[in-house]
């Protein structure tokens, strides 16, 4: 069967030719894995910075709210005293 030997030879050469292609595919997979790992680390760092910044601003907003409440109470107290003085003057 001469045709059979020829097809085996063709199969051998096809398999031999696929080795470099397989090497390129493996190289691309590892390169992409490295790129993705670096990108994931960068995103993780950005997220941590965002969380820290948000926590700082949230604490600052809480302090501002506290000061606003104290000023509002003081203003209402002064306003009440002024109303009392105006009533006495009438």
PyMOL commands that set and color helices and strands:
alter all, ss='L'
color gray80, all
select helices_A, chain A and resi 2-89
alter helices_A, ss='H'
color red, helices_A
deselect
rebuild
show_as cartoon
